[in-house]
Amino acid sequence: MTADDSDWAEVDRALERTLEFPSFPEAIAFVNRLAEVAERESHHPDIAISYRQVTVRWTTHSAGGITDRDRALADKTNRLIGP
Amino acid sequence: MTADDSDWAEVDRALERTLEFPSFPEAIAFVNRLAEVAERESHHPDIAISYRQVTVRWTTHSAGGITDRDRALADKTNRLIGP
């Protein structure tokens, strides 16, 4: 899977990207990597898991939309995709 | 958190329940327990994580709605809530 900024769409004031993994366990492993980053950064994306697909949404509720922090974390998310 | 069947609502032909955990890591730990059951049973719920809240949706796409299997797995989900 390749990743660049253009893979993220602005949907309802959030940066959103849907990723597809080869298997459900690989999708869950990605969610765990993402959760670790989120907890460390104290910034938590919305995550939706539908079998092998994971949708990640970064937004800053207190700011009412997308901030530079969300953009930076979207970039970090891209780097978590590989196995 | 207590759990019984009445905690599940039928929403768009799925059994849906939203759970709130004391922390984000505890929410993620629950998702991992749920994912383990789902993979073992070869039946995967939709899962939405929003900080400390996790929404679980059981449905059988091939049947176009809720089956006894979904009801059984909703019951198993209840038993995964505790720490």
Backbone of each chain as nested JSON, in Angstrom:
{
  "chains": [
    {"id": "A", "residues": [
      {"number": 1, "name": "MET", "atoms": {"N": [0.85, -1.183, 0.0], "CA": [0.0, 0.0, 0.0], "C": [0.894, 1.244, 0.0]}},
      {"number": 2, "name": "THR", "atoms": {"N": [0.637, 2.17, -0.89], "CA": [1.398, 3.409, -0.868], "C": [0.571, 4.474, -0.152]}},
      {"number": 3, "name": "ALA", "atoms": {"N": [1.245, 5.501, 0.298], "CA": [0.539, 6.528, 1.069], "C": [1.122, 7.9, 0.778]}},
      {"number": 4, "name": "ASP", "atoms": {"N": [0.292, 8.854, 0.481], "CA": [0.723, 10.253, 0.478], "C": [-0.453, 11.111, 0.903]}},
      {"number": 5, "name": "ASP", "atoms": {"N": [-0.193, 12.402, 1.021], "CA": [-1.215, 13.287, 1.574], "C": [-2.52, 13.253, 0.795]}},
      {"number": 6, "name": "SER", "atoms": {"N": [-2.417, 12.977, -0.501], "CA": [-3.613, 13.007, -1.333], "C": [-4.564, 11.857, -0.999]}},
      {"number": 7, "name": "ASP", "atoms": {"N": [-4.088, 10.924, -0.187], "CA": [-4.951, 9.805, 0.204], "C": [-5.973, 10.223, 1.255]}},
      {"number": 8, "name": "TRP", "atoms": {"N": [-5.786, 11.409, 1.811], "CA": [-6.71, 11.893, 2.839], "C": [-7.71, 12.851, 2.221]}},
      {"number": 9, "name": "ALA", "atoms": {"N": [-8.969, 12.662, 2.565], "CA": [-10.019, 13.558, 2.092], "C": [-10.537, 14.368, 3.268]}},
      {"number": 10, "name": "GLU", "atoms": {"N": [-10.981, 15.584, 2.981], "CA": [-11.645, 16.36, 4.023], "C": [-13.121, 16.03, 3.991]}},
      {"number": 11, "name": "VAL", "atoms": {"N": [-13.609, 15.398, 5.054], "CA": [-15.012, 14.995, 5.139], "C": [-15.559, 15.506, 6.468]}},
      {"number": 12, "name": "ASP", "atoms": {"N": [-16.592, 16.331, 6.393], "CA": [-17.216, 16.866, 7.618], "C": [-16.175, 17.417, 8.596]}},
      {"number": 13, "name": "ARG", "atoms": {"N": [-15.333, 18.275, 8.097], "CA": [-14.327, 18.941, 8.949], "C": [-13.355, 17.977, 9.615]}},
      {"number": 14, "name": "ALA", "atoms": {"N": [-13.092, 16.851, 8.961], "CA": [-12.087, 15.91, 9.462], "C": [-11.249, 15.413, 8.287]}},
      {"number": 15, "name": "LEU", "atoms": {"N": [-10.005, 15.038, 8.577], "CA": [-9.174, 14.363, 7.578], "C": [-9.5, 12.883, 7.658]}},
      {"number": 16, "name": "GLU", "atoms": {"N": [-9.953, 12.326, 6.567], "CA": [-10.436, 10.946, 6.575], "C": [-9.717, 10.101, 5.535]}},
      {"number": 17, "name": "ARG", "atoms": {"N": [-9.358, 8.909, 5.944], "CA": [-8.755, 7.964, 5.002], "C": [-9.227, 6.549, 5.335]}},
      {"number": 18, "name": "THR", "atoms": {"N": [-9.587, 5.788, 4.321], "CA": [-9.962, 4.383, 4.511], "C": [-8.863, 3.498, 3.949]}},
      {"number": 19, "name": "LEU", "atoms": {"N": [-8.405, 2.572, 4.785], "CA": [-7.318, 1.675, 4.428], "C": [-7.85, 0.256, 4.36]}},
      {"number": 20, "name": "GLU", "atoms": {"N": [-7.347, -0.498, 3.384], "CA": [-7.757, -1.902, 3.308], "C": [-6.539, -2.783, 3.545]}},
      {"number": 21, "name": "PHE", "atoms": {"N": [-6.7, -3.755, 4.419], "CA": [-5.598, -4.649, 4.782], "C": [-5.848, -6.05, 4.229]}},
      {"number": 22, "name": "PRO", "atoms": {"N": [-4.779, -6.86, 4.148], "CA": [-4.958, -8.207, 3.59], "C": [-5.852, -9.104, 4.445]}},
      {"number": 23, "name": "SER", "atoms": {"N": [-5.957, -8.813, 5.732], "CA": [-6.751, -9.67, 6.614], "C": [-7.274, -8.845, 7.784]}},
      {"number": 24, "name": "PHE", "atoms": {"N": [-8.254, -9.408, 8.493], "CA": [-8.789, -8.751, 9.686], "C": [-7.721, -8.611, 10.78]}},
      {"number": 25, "name": "PRO", "atoms": {"N": [-6.939, -9.664, 11.077], "CA": [-5.9, -9.481, 12.107], "C": [-4.898, -8.383, 11.747]}},
      {"number": 26, "name": "GLU", "atoms": {"N": [-4.589, -8.234, 10.455], "CA": [-3.666, -7.158, 10.071], "C": [-4.314, -5.787, 10.253]}},
      {"number": 27, "name": "ALA", "atoms": {"N": [-5.611, -5.713, 10.004], "CA": [-6.342, -4.46, 10.258], "C": [-6.282, -4.109, 11.751]}},
      {"number": 28, "name": "ILE", "atoms": {"N": [-6.498, -5.108, 12.595], "CA": [-6.475, -4.886, 14.05], "C": [-5.058, -4.519, 14.519]}},
      {"number": 29, "name": "ALA", "atoms": {"N": [-4.055, -5.141, 13.928], "CA": [-2.669, -4.801, 14.294], "C": [-2.382, -3.335, 13.97]}},
      {"number": 30, "name": "PHE", "atoms": {"N": [-2.875, -2.878, 12.821], "CA": [-2.719, -1.461, 12.467], "C": [-3.429, -0.564, 13.485]}},
      {"number": 31, "name": "VAL", "atoms": {"N": [-4.63, -0.941, 13.868], "CA": [-5.39, -0.147, 14.855], "C": [-4.593, -0.053, 16.158]}},
      {"number": 32, "name": "ASN", "atoms": {"N": [-3.943, -1.116, 16.546], "CA": [-3.129, -1.081, 17.769], "C": [-1.931, -0.146, 17.631]}},
      {"number": 33, "name": "ARG", "atoms": {"N": [-1.285, -0.163, 16.464], "CA": [-0.161, 0.776, 16.245], "C": [-0.67, 2.215, 16.295]}},
      {"number": 34, "name": "LEU", "atoms": {"N": [-1.819, 2.437, 15.658], "CA": [-2.412, 3.774, 15.625], "C": [-2.817, 4.22, 17.035]}},
      {"number": 35, "name": "ALA", "atoms": {"N": [-3.39, 3.298, 17.8], "CA": [-3.84, 3.625, 19.164], "C": [-2.651, 4.005, 20.045]}},
      {"number": 36, "name": "GLU", "atoms": {"N": [-1.527, 3.338, 19.822], "CA": [-0.327, 3.635, 20.612], "C": [0.15, 5.07, 20.342]}},
      {"number": 37, "name": "VAL", "atoms": {"N": [0.18, 5.445, 19.075], "CA": [0.559, 6.815, 18.703], "C": [-0.443, 7.814, 19.288]}},
      {"number": 38, "name": "ALA", "atoms": {"N": [-1.724, 7.506, 19.148], "CA": [-2.781, 8.419, 19.619], "C": [-2.653, 8.668, 21.121]}},
      {"number": 39, "name": "GLU", "atoms": {"N": [-2.413, 7.602, 21.867], "CA": [-2.323, 7.74, 23.319], "C": [-1.077, 8.533, 23.695]}},
      {"number": 40, "name": "ARG", "atoms": {"N": [0.029, 8.255, 22.993], "CA": [1.281, 8.964, 23.27], "C": [1.136, 10.456, 22.973]}},
      {"number": 41, "name": "GLU", "atoms": {"N": [0.418, 10.773, 21.903], "CA": [0.265, 12.173, 21.479], "C": [-0.925, 12.852, 22.162]}},
      {"number": 42, "name": "SER", "atoms": {"N": [-1.677, 12.107, 22.962], "CA": [-2.907, 12.63, 23.575], "C": [-3.844, 13.255, 22.558]}},
      {"number": 43, "name": "HIS", "atoms": {"N": [-3.927, 12.619, 21.405], "CA": [-4.85, 13.081, 20.362], "C": [-5.38, 11.819, 19.694]}},
      {"number": 44, "name": "HIS", "atoms": {"N": [-6.709, 11.66, 19.737], "CA": [-7.292, 10.365, 19.392], "C": [-8.202, 10.477, 18.182]}},
      {"number": 45, "name": "PRO", "atoms": {"N": [-7.902, 9.751, 17.133], "CA": [-8.766, 9.809, 15.944], "C": [-10.005, 8.942, 16.153]}},
      {"number": 46, "name": "ASP", "atoms": {"N": [-11.044, 9.225, 15.389], "CA": [-12.147, 8.271, 15.298], "C": [-11.69, 7.144, 14.369]}},
      {"number": 47, "name": "ILE", "atoms": {"N": [-12.018, 5.924, 14.752], "CA": [-11.569, 4.744, 14.003], "C": [-12.775, 3.856, 13.758]}},
      {"number": 48, "name": "ALA", "atoms": {"N": [-13.011, 3.49, 12.511], "CA": [-14.106, 2.566, 12.2], "C": [-13.515, 1.336, 11.512]}},
      {"number": 49, "name": "ILE", "atoms": {"N": [-13.826, 0.169, 12.068], "CA": [-13.306, -1.089, 11.526], "C": [-14.462, -1.858, 10.912]}},
      {"number": 50, "name": "SER", "atoms": {"N": [-14.322, -2.203, 9.656], "CA": [-15.323, -3.026, 8.98], "C": [-14.567, -4.138, 8.265]}},
      {"number": 51, "name": "TYR", "atoms": {"N": [-14.446, -5.26, 8.944], "CA": [-13.662, -6.413, 8.485], "C": [-12.221, -5.966, 8.163]}},
      {"number": 52, "name": "ARG", "atoms": {"N": [-11.803, -5.995, 6.891], "CA": [-10.404, -5.681, 6.583], "C": [-10.181, -4.185, 6.328]}},
      {"number": 53, "name": "GLN", "atoms": {"N": [-11.257, -3.4, 6.43], "CA": [-11.151, -1.961, 6.16], "C": [-11.154, -1.16, 7.462]}},
      {"number": 54, "name": "VAL", "atoms": {"N": [-10.259, -0.184, 7.504], "CA": [-10.202, 0.709, 8.666], "C": [-10.305, 2.149, 8.17]}},
      {"number": 55, "name": "THR", "atoms": {"N": [-11.273, 2.879, 8.693], "CA": [-11.399, 4.298, 8.359], "C": [-10.914, 5.122, 9.552]}},
      {"number": 56, "name": "VAL", "atoms": {"N": [-9.987, 6.028, 9.273], "CA": [-9.395, 6.885, 10.313], "C": [-9.839, 8.316, 10.046]}},
      {"number": 57, "name": "ARG", "atoms": {"N": [-10.28, 8.997, 11.102], "CA": [-10.708, 10.401, 10.967], "C": [-9.986, 11.244, 12.011]}},
      {"number": 58, "name": "TRP", "atoms": {"N": [-9.191, 12.193, 11.538], "CA": [-8.5, 13.118, 12.442], "C": [-9.18, 14.47, 12.409]}},
      {"number": 59, "name": "THR", "atoms": {"N": [-9.555, 14.946, 13.572], "CA": [-10.115, 16.294, 13.678], "C": [-9.828, 16.794, 15.094]}},
      {"number": 60, "name": "THR", "atoms": {"N": [-9.942, 18.095, 15.282], "CA": [-9.734, 18.659, 16.62], "C": [-11.046, 19.277, 17.068]}},
      {"number": 61, "name": "HIS", "atoms": {"N": [-11.763, 18.535, 17.924], "CA": [-13.108, 18.969, 18.306], "C": [-13.088, 20.367, 18.923]}},
      {"number": 62, "name": "SER", "atoms": {"N": [-12.07, 20.614, 19.762], "CA": [-12.027, 21.907, 20.449], "C": [-11.824, 23.067, 19.466]}},
      {"number": 63, "name": "ALA", "atoms": {"N": [-11.241, 22.765, 18.305], "CA": [-11.029, 23.809, 17.301], "C": [-12.136, 23.81, 16.254]}},
      {"number": 64, "name": "GLY", "atoms": {"N": [-13.017, 22.821, 16.323], "CA": [-14.127, 22.755, 15.37], "C": [-13.711, 22.36, 13.967]}},
      {"number": 65, "name": "GLY", "atoms": {"N": [-12.553, 21.719, 13.86], "CA": [-12.143, 21.298, 12.507], "C": [-10.717, 20.782, 12.474]}},
      {"number": 66, "name": "ILE", "atoms": {"N": [-10.144, 20.788, 11.289], "CA": [-8.804, 20.23, 11.053], "C": [-7.734, 21.258, 11.425]}},
      {"number": 67, "name": "THR", "atoms": {"N": [-6.741, 20.822, 12.184], "CA": [-5.619, 21.689, 12.544], "C": [-4.314, 21.081, 11.997]}},
      {"number": 68, "name": "ASP", "atoms": {"N": [-3.222, 21.831, 12.182], "CA": [-1.916, 21.32, 11.755], "C": [-1.568, 20.017, 12.472]}},
      {"number": 69, "name": "ARG", "atoms": {"N": [-2.051, 19.925, 13.708], "CA": [-1.794, 18.704, 14.477], "C": [-2.441, 17.499, 13.796]}},
      {"number": 70, "name": "ASP", "atoms": {"N": [-3.661, 17.689, 13.303], "CA": [-4.337, 16.593, 12.591], "C": [-3.568, 16.224, 11.328]}},
      {"number": 71, "name": "ARG", "atoms": {"N": [-3.067, 17.238, 10.639], "CA": [-2.288, 16.964, 9.416], "C": [-1.022, 16.188, 9.751]}},
      {"number": 72, "name": "ALA", "atoms": {"N": [-0.37, 16.57, 10.851], "CA": [0.861, 15.867, 11.259], "C": [0.54, 14.424, 11.642]}},
      {"number": 73, "name": "LEU", "atoms": {"N": [-0.585, 14.225, 12.307], "CA": [-0.933, 12.861, 12.735], "C": [-1.447, 12.017, 11.57]}},
      {"number": 74, "name": "ALA", "atoms": {"N": [-2.063, 12.648, 10.598], "CA": [-2.432, 11.919, 9.367], "C": [-1.157, 11.419, 8.69]}},
      {"number": 75, "name": "ASP", "atoms": {"N": [-0.132, 12.266, 8.688], "CA": [1.153, 11.89, 8.097], "C": [1.774, 10.721, 8.88]}},
      {"number": 76, "name": "LYS", "atoms": {"N": [1.712, 10.797, 10.186], "CA": [2.22, 9.684, 11.008], "C": [1.437, 8.402, 10.75]}},
      {"number": 77, "name": "THR", "atoms": {"N": [0.129, 8.558, 10.582], "CA": [-0.727, 7.392, 10.305], "C": [-0.255, 6.685, 9.035]}},
      {"number": 78, "name": "ASN", "atoms": {"N": [0.078, 7.487, 8.019], "CA": [0.566, 6.893, 6.765], "C": [1.759, 5.977, 7.011]}},
      {"number": 79, "name": "ARG", "atoms": {"N": [2.61, 6.387, 7.947], "CA": [3.831, 5.614, 8.193], "C": [3.583, 4.348, 9.023]}},
      {"number": 80, "name": "LEU", "atoms": {"N": [2.361, 4.202, 9.513], "CA": [2.011, 3.0, 10.298], "C": [1.379, 1.904, 9.455]}},
      {"number": 81, "name": "ILE", "atoms": {"N": [1.178, 2.194, 8.189], "CA": [0.377, 1.27, 7.364], "C": [1.099, -0.043, 7.093]}},
      {"number": 82, "name": "GLY", "atoms": {"N": [2.382, 0.032, 6.81], "CA": [3.138, -1.174, 6.473], "C": [3.144, -2.162, 7.627]}},
      {"number": 83, "name": "PRO", "atoms": {"N": [3.538, -3.412, 7.364], "CA": [3.521, -4.432, 8.403], "C": [4.605, -4.204, 9.445]}}
    ]},
    {"id": "B", "residues": [
      {"number": 1, "name": "MET", "atoms": {"N": [-19.653, -1.897, 34.722], "CA": [-20.661, -1.847, 33.677], "C": [-21.463, -3.153, 33.706]}},
      {"number": 2, "name": "THR", "atoms": {"N": [-22.77, -3.043, 33.707], "CA": [-23.596, -4.253, 33.656], "C": [-24.03, -4.494, 32.214]}},
      {"number": 3, "name": "ALA", "atoms": {"N": [-24.423, -5.686, 31.927], "CA": [-24.766, -5.998, 30.544], "C": [-25.899, -7.014, 30.502]}},
      {"number": 4, "name": "ASP", "atoms": {"N": [-26.919, -6.729, 29.719], "CA": [-27.91, -7.759, 29.394], "C": [-28.415, -7.473, 27.99]}},
      {"number": 5, "name": "ASP", "atoms": {"N": [-29.281, -8.349, 27.514], "CA": [-29.712, -8.251, 26.118], "C": [-30.352, -6.914, 25.787]}},
      {"number": 6, "name": "SER", "atoms": {"N": [-30.98, -6.307, 26.79], "CA": [-31.695, -5.072, 26.518], "C": [-30.738, -3.92, 26.199]}},
      {"number": 7, "name": "ASP", "atoms": {"N": [-29.432, -4.151, 26.415], "CA": [-28.461, -3.115, 26.09], "C": [-28.225, -3.002, 24.588]}},
      {"number": 8, "name": "TRP", "atoms": {"N": [-28.722, -3.971, 23.842], "CA": [-28.536, -3.957, 22.399], "C": [-29.783, -3.41, 21.719]}},
      {"number": 9, "name": "ALA", "atoms": {"N": [-29.572, -2.521, 20.759], "CA": [-30.695, -1.972, 19.997], "C": [-30.608, -2.483, 18.566]}},
      {"number": 10, "name": "GLU", "atoms": {"N": [-31.743, -2.624, 17.941], "CA": [-31.735, -2.966, 16.515], "C": [-31.694, -1.677, 15.719]}},
      {"number": 11, "name": "VAL", "atoms": {"N": [-30.603, -1.466, 15.021], "CA": [-30.428, -0.243, 14.237], "C": [-30.022, -0.653, 12.818]}},
      {"number": 12, "name": "ASP", "atoms": {"N": [-30.808, -0.255, 11.833], "CA": [-30.496, -0.59, 10.436], "C": [-30.156, -2.073, 10.268]}},
      {"number": 13, "name": "ARG", "atoms": {"N": [-31.003, -2.912, 10.746], "CA": [-30.834, -4.372, 10.582], "C": [-29.556, -4.921, 11.201]}},
      {"number": 14, "name": "ALA", "atoms": {"N": [-29.108, -4.263, 12.273], "CA": [-27.954, -4.77, 13.022], "C": [-28.233, -4.641, 14.508]}},
      {"number": 15, "name": "LEU", "atoms": {"N": [-27.593, -5.509, 15.293], "CA": [-27.631, -5.372, 16.758], "C": [-26.51, -4.421, 17.13]}},
      {"number": 16, "name": "GLU", "atoms": {"N": [-26.859, -3.325, 17.769], "CA": [-25.873, -2.274, 18.038], "C": [-25.816, -1.949, 19.523]}},
      {"number": 17, "name": "ARG", "atoms": {"N": [-24.608, -1.805, 20.023], "CA": [-24.434, -1.381, 21.415], "C": [-23.219, -0.463, 21.514]}},
      {"number": 18, "name": "THR", "atoms": {"N": [-23.348, 0.624, 22.239], "CA": [-22.214, 1.521, 22.474], "C": [-21.769, 1.381, 23.924]}},
      {"number": 19, "name": "LEU", "atoms": {"N": [-20.48, 1.126, 24.093], "CA": [-19.89, 0.915, 25.413], "C": [-18.936, 2.05, 25.72]}},
      {"number": 20, "name": "GLU", "atoms": {"N": [-18.928, 2.472, 26.992], "CA": [-17.973, 3.508, 27.376], "C": [-17.007, 2.938, 28.399]}},
      {"number": 21, "name": "PHE", "atoms": {"N": [-15.729, 3.15, 28.175], "CA": [-14.687, 2.61, 29.049], "C": [-14.018, 3.737, 29.843]}},
      {"number": 22, "name": "PRO", "atoms": {"N": [-13.329, 3.381, 30.924], "CA": [-12.704, 4.429, 31.744], "C": [-11.584, 5.172, 31.016]}},
      {"number": 23, "name": "SER", "atoms": {"N": [-10.988, 4.539, 30.019], "CA": [-9.874, 5.185, 29.32], "C": [-9.796, 4.66, 27.89]}},
      {"number": 24, "name": "PHE", "atoms": {"N": [-9.05, 5.382, 27.056], "CA": [-8.833, 4.948, 25.679], "C": [-8.099, 3.602, 25.619]}},
      {"number": 25, "name": "PRO", "atoms": {"N": [-7.009, 3.405, 26.392], "CA": [-6.351, 2.088, 26.342], "C": [-7.287, 0.941, 26.737]}},
      {"number": 26, "name": "GLU", "atoms": {"N": [-8.191, 1.187, 27.694], "CA": [-9.132, 0.123, 28.063], "C": [-10.132, -0.143, 26.934]}},
      {"number": 27, "name": "ALA", "atoms": {"N": [-10.507, 0.904, 26.211], "CA": [-11.388, 0.722, 25.044], "C": [-10.679, -0.142, 23.993]}},
      {"number": 28, "name": "ILE", "atoms": {"N": [-9.405, 0.15, 23.777], "CA": [-8.625, -0.605, 22.775], "C": [-8.414, -2.053, 23.233]}},
      {"number": 29, "name": "ALA", "atoms": {"N": [-8.205, -2.247, 24.518], "CA": [-8.055, -3.614, 25.04], "C": [-9.328, -4.422, 24.793]}},
      {"number": 30, "name": "PHE", "atoms": {"N": [-10.48, -3.793, 24.994], "CA": [-11.758, -4.463, 24.704], "C": [-11.855, -4.813, 23.217]}},
      {"number": 31, "name": "VAL", "atoms": {"N": [-11.468, -3.876, 22.364], "CA": [-11.526, -4.13, 20.91], "C": [-10.66, -5.341, 20.561]}},
      {"number": 32, "name": "ASN", "atoms": {"N": [-9.528, -5.474, 21.216], "CA": [-8.663, -6.631, 20.954], "C": [-9.31, -7.939, 21.419]}},
      {"number": 33, "name": "ARG", "atoms": {"N": [-9.969, -7.905, 22.567], "CA": [-10.665, -9.123, 23.023], "C": [-11.791, -9.482, 22.043]}},
      {"number": 34, "name": "LEU", "atoms": {"N": [-12.513, -8.453, 21.601], "CA": [-13.607, -8.664, 20.66], "C": [-13.08, -9.185, 19.318]}},
      {"number": 35, "name": "ALA", "atoms": {"N": [-11.965, -8.63, 18.874], "CA": [-11.372, -9.041, 17.589], "C": [-10.942, -10.501, 17.634]}},
      {"number": 36, "name": "GLU", "atoms": {"N": [-10.463, -10.935, 18.787], "CA": [-10.022, -12.325, 18.94], "C": [-11.216, -13.28, 18.788]}},
      {"number": 37, "name": "VAL", "atoms": {"N": [-12.306, -12.932, 19.454], "CA": [-13.523, -13.742, 19.332], "C": [-14.023, -13.73, 17.88]}},
      {"number": 38, "name": "ALA", "atoms": {"N": [-14.054, -12.558, 17.281], "CA": [-14.562, -12.412, 15.908], "C": [-13.762, -13.283, 14.934]}},
      {"number": 39, "name": "GLU", "atoms": {"N": [-12.448, -13.257, 15.092], "CA": [-11.599, -14.021, 14.174], "C": [-11.794, -15.518, 14.404]}},
      {"number": 40, "name": "ARG", "atoms": {"N": [-11.906, -15.904, 15.666], "CA": [-12.092, -17.323, 15.995], "C": [-13.423, -17.828, 15.449]}},
      {"number": 41, "name": "GLU", "atoms": {"N": [-14.444, -16.977, 15.518], "CA": [-15.787, -17.369, 15.084], "C": [-16.017, -17.113, 13.59]}},
      {"number": 42, "name": "SER", "atoms": {"N": [-15.031, -16.515, 12.945], "CA": [-15.173, -16.134, 11.525], "C": [-16.427, -15.285, 11.285]}},
      {"number": 43, "name": "HIS", "atoms": {"N": [-16.698, -14.406, 12.213], "CA": [-17.848, -13.499, 12.085], "C": [-17.403, -12.182, 12.704]}},
      {"number": 44, "name": "HIS", "atoms": {"N": [-17.41, -11.121, 11.889], "CA": [-16.737, -9.887, 12.285], "C": [-17.722, -8.741, 12.415]}},
      {"number": 45, "name": "PRO", "atoms": {"N": [-17.825, -8.153, 13.586], "CA": [-18.741, -7.019, 13.749], "C": [-18.109, -5.739, 13.188]}},
      {"number": 46, "name": "ASP", "atoms": {"N": [-18.942, -4.778, 12.868], "CA": [-18.418, -3.437, 12.621], "C": [-18.122, -2.821, 13.982]}},
      {"number": 47, "name": "ILE", "atoms": {"N": [-16.994, -2.136, 14.067], "CA": [-16.541, -1.558, 15.334], "C": [-16.183, -0.098, 15.088]}},
      {"number": 48, "name": "ALA", "atoms": {"N": [-16.74, 0.798, 15.881], "CA": [-16.39, 2.221, 15.768], "C": [-15.839, 2.69, 17.109]}},
      {"number": 49, "name": "ILE", "atoms": {"N": [-14.639, 3.261, 17.063], "CA": [-13.976, 3.738, 18.277], "C": [-13.946, 5.258, 18.249]}},
      {"number": 50, "name": "SER", "atoms": {"N": [-14.491, 5.865, 19.297], "CA": [-14.424, 7.313, 19.41], "C": [-13.957, 7.625, 20.834]}},
      {"number": 51, "name": "TYR", "atoms": {"N": [-12.655, 7.772, 20.972], "CA": [-11.994, 7.95, 22.264], "C": [-12.343, 6.798, 23.204]}},
      {"number": 52, "name": "ARG", "atoms": {"N": [-13.092, 7.032, 24.276], "CA": [-13.355, 5.962, 25.241], "C": [-14.618, 5.159, 24.9]}},
      {"number": 53, "name": "GLN", "atoms": {"N": [-15.283, 5.541, 23.82], "CA": [-16.515, 4.86, 23.426], "C": [-16.288, 3.895, 22.262]}},
      {"number": 54, "name": "VAL", "atoms": {"N": [-16.871, 2.723, 22.375], "CA": [-16.784, 1.734, 21.301], "C": [-18.2, 1.296, 20.932]}},
      {"number": 55, "name": "THR", "atoms": {"N": [-18.544, 1.449, 19.658], "CA": [-19.835, 0.974, 19.177], "C": [-19.627, -0.317, 18.389]}},
      {"number": 56, "name": "VAL", "atoms": {"N": [-20.376, -1.346, 18.77], "CA": [-20.273, -2.665, 18.134], "C": [-21.563, -2.938, 17.394]}},
      {"number": 57, "name": "ARG", "atoms": {"N": [-21.451, -3.399, 16.162], "CA": [-22.642, -3.723, 15.351], "C": [-22.518, -5.134, 14.794]}},
      {"number": 58, "name": "TRP", "atoms": {"N": [-23.423, -5.998, 15.201], "CA": [-23.454, -7.372, 14.687], "C": [-24.575, -7.508, 13.672]}},
      {"number": 59, "name": "THR", "atoms": {"N": [-24.229, -7.96, 12.488], "CA": [-25.237, -8.261, 11.47], "C": [-24.66, -9.34, 10.559]}},
      {"number": 60, "name": "THR", "atoms": {"N": [-25.531, -9.992, 9.81], "CA": [-25.055, -11.006, 8.865], "C": [-25.399, -10.519, 7.464]}},
      {"number": 61, "name": "HIS", "atoms": {"N": [-24.37, -9.987, 6.785], "CA": [-24.612, -9.355, 5.486], "C": [-25.26, -10.328, 4.504]}},
      {"number": 62, "name": "SER", "atoms": {"N": [-24.797, -11.583, 4.543], "CA": [-25.313, -12.557, 3.57], "C": [-26.795, -12.857, 3.811]}},
      {"number": 63, "name": "ALA", "atoms": {"N": [-27.252, -12.646, 5.048], "CA": [-28.659, -12.887, 5.365], "C": [-29.476, -11.596, 5.299]}},
      {"number": 64, "name": "GLY", "atoms": {"N": [-28.794, -10.479, 5.12], "CA": [-29.494, -9.198, 5.025], "C": [-30.056, -8.712, 6.343]}},
      {"number": 65, "name": "GLY", "atoms": {"N": [-29.513, -9.215, 7.446], "CA": [-30.021, -8.743, 8.738], "C": [-29.465, -9.534, 9.897]}},
      {"number": 66, "name": "ILE", "atoms": {"N": [-30.181, -9.46, 11.012], "CA": [-29.744, -10.085, 12.264], "C": [-30.15, -11.566, 12.279]}},
      {"number": 67, "name": "THR", "atoms": {"N": [-29.201, -12.417, 12.638], "CA": [-29.478, -13.853, 12.763], "C": [-29.211, -14.296, 14.21]}},
      {"number": 68, "name": "ASP", "atoms": {"N": [-29.505, -15.558, 14.488], "CA": [-29.233, -16.102, 15.826], "C": [-27.747, -16.026, 16.156]}},
      {"number": 69, "name": "ARG", "atoms": {"N": [-26.932, -16.144, 15.109], "CA": [-25.49, -16.059, 15.313], "C": [-25.108, -14.679, 15.843]}},
      {"number": 70, "name": "ASP", "atoms": {"N": [-25.73, -13.645, 15.288], "CA": [-25.46, -12.278, 15.775], "C": [-25.9, -12.13, 17.225]}},
      {"number": 71, "name": "ARG", "atoms": {"N": [-27.049, -12.727, 17.553], "CA": [-27.537, -12.648, 18.94], "C": [-26.572, -13.358, 19.882]}},
      {"number": 72, "name": "ALA", "atoms": {"N": [-26.065, -14.505, 19.443], "CA": [-25.113, -15.253, 20.285], "C": [-23.822, -14.459, 20.47]}},
      {"number": 73, "name": "LEU", "atoms": {"N": [-23.39, -13.792, 19.408], "CA": [-22.133, -13.043, 19.514], "C": [-22.318, -11.733, 20.276]}},
      {"number": 74, "name": "ALA", "atoms": {"N": [-23.499, -11.158, 20.213], "CA": [-23.792, -9.99, 21.061], "C": [-23.692, -10.406, 22.527]}},
      {"number": 75, "name": "ASP", "atoms": {"N": [-24.197, -11.608, 22.82], "CA": [-24.131, -12.126, 24.193], "C": [-22.666, -12.358, 24.595]}},
      {"number": 76, "name": "LYS", "atoms": {"N": [-21.879, -12.915, 23.689], "CA": [-20.453, -13.103, 23.993], "C": [-19.76, -11.763, 24.206]}},
      {"number": 77, "name": "THR", "atoms": {"N": [-20.146, -10.774, 23.408], "CA": [-19.556, -9.43, 23.537], "C": [-19.783, -8.883, 24.945]}},
      {"number": 78, "name": "ASN", "atoms": {"N": [-21.008, -9.084, 25.453], "CA": [-21.31, -8.616, 26.816], "C": [-20.307, -9.155, 27.834]}},
      {"number": 79, "name": "ARG", "atoms": {"N": [-19.91, -10.423, 27.601], "CA": [-19.013, -11.065, 28.574], "C": [-17.561, -10.595, 28.441]}},
      {"number": 80, "name": "LEU", "atoms": {"N": [-17.284, -9.815, 27.405], "CA": [-15.911, -9.302, 27.198], "C": [-15.709, -7.917, 27.795]}},
      {"number": 81, "name": "ILE", "atoms": {"N": [-16.778, -7.348, 28.333], "CA": [-16.711, -5.939, 28.742], "C": [-15.83, -5.709, 29.963]}},
      {"number": 82, "name": "GLY", "atoms": {"N": [-15.928, -6.605, 30.906], "CA": [-15.127, -6.423, 32.129], "C": [-13.638, -6.426, 31.842]}},
      {"number": 83, "name": "PRO", "atoms": {"N": [-12.846, -5.991, 32.808], "CA": [-11.403, -5.888, 32.609], "C": [-10.745, -7.278, 32.547]}}
    ]}
  ]
}
